[in-house]
Amino acid sequence: MGQVGVIYGTTSTIDFKFAASKDVKRNSYVQSEHPEGKVLSLVTDVQRYSNITFEDAKRISSGIEVKKESKLSATASVIGYKDEREVLQTPRTPFKPGAPVYTADTDLIKEVLGLRNEGLYLGLLRWHDIPVCPDPKSLSERHVSVLAKTGSGKSYLVGVLIEELIKHKMPVVVIDPHDEYSSLVHPNLDEEELGLMKRFGVKPRGYAENVAVYSPDPKINRNSVQLSFNDANMDAQQIAELTSMKSPVHIGILRRIINDLKTQKKYYTLNDIKNAAEEDTNTSKWGVVNNLDFLLSTNLFSGPGMDIGDFVKPGQATIINLRGVPPETQGVAVTMIARSLFNLRKLKKIPKAMLIVEEAHNFCPQEGSAGPSSILRTIASEGRKFGLGLGVVSQRPATVDKNVLSQCGV
């Protein structure tokens, strides 16, 4: 732990500036003494101040030698310290100008950030090479967001997370719109990445025995199993959630038809509802028929129907491969899966699990509506208390429903 600077200027309880040495890097951790204890902070910016003026720059470009001097100033955002109850606190008084700033001690970083020696190994903390290992059990009790621009490594990080969840016997279901995760069945043998693996102390491995891949269209997504749902005895609310049906008149007709079918049959299907709707005397029936036609056209209800509980097994990752599937059909599939997982977990019929939603801005947008929006908001607000964690992945966080994102604590 070496000194890397001295605090100067106006300070506060949430940030400070310090005259920095050349060893300071943005996004590195530093610590400083405070009457309340050793406080951890994150370097958020590093600036270089120089004596070189515009005229000096012109002289240098002309080949004239100019005496060069520069100084580094860094800005640190305060994270805090753990009190005697192991609760994270921030200082109540400003830092003192003139106080030294040090490279953060490994033990302090681990203590304040809550880094464990064992858990889901996601990588090394940059500039400090400290393993980042969150508790696998905590991911079923809190929600996670992975937000960054395209090409920044979101899917790679999520892939590592899925592998670690498999290793720790934590069930995970992944909504995969672009077929980015079915490759988990094969070991990564990319030569460039094999070199990086040595640094992180990992070896390539495939998870063919631990990954199950389902798709609404196995013809496009080969090596996947046909995804289908049981349409027996669906109620009006379920059907309305899966379609664009919002008219009280249409929902009223649908509810009446279903009530009539319940008196006639122990089990009824979407086809039964559609046939009854076509024979109905109400002229507004065609709005109901059209929505039922849409559901049947998705082919998601053409098979015997799967037990969603089979998606959630210890040590298994279930990938829902939606590549090439129309957006409307994707919405129906995600709604059915998310709603079923939530209901099953509420009844404790499945083990604690995590649901990861890639391209989340398409399934729970901030503006407009999408079929899965309602259930994803419900999982975001209530899933933790039932043991269903949510992972939100997007390159466009501004367009993701804020009610969902605000519940993501990691």
Secondary structure, DSSP 8 states (H G I E B T S, - for coil): --EEEEEESS--SSEEEEEE-TT--TT-EEEEEETTEEEEEEEEEEEEEES--HHHHHHHHTT------EEEEEEEEEEEEE-TTS-EE--SS---TT-EEEE--HHHHHHHHT--SSS---EEETTTTEEE---GGGGGSSBEEEE--TTSSHHHHHHHHHHHHHHTT--EEEEETT--SGGGGS----HHHHHHHHHHT------TTTEEEEES-TTTSTT-EE-----TT--HHHHHHHSS---HHHHHHHHHHHHHHHHH-SS--HHHHHHHHHT-S-TTHHHHHHHHHHHHHTTTTSSS---GGGG--TT-EEEEE-TT--HHHHHHHHHHHHHHHHHHHHTT-S--EEEEETTHHHHSBSSS--TTHHHHHHHHHHHHHHTEEEEEEES-GGGB-HHHHTTB--
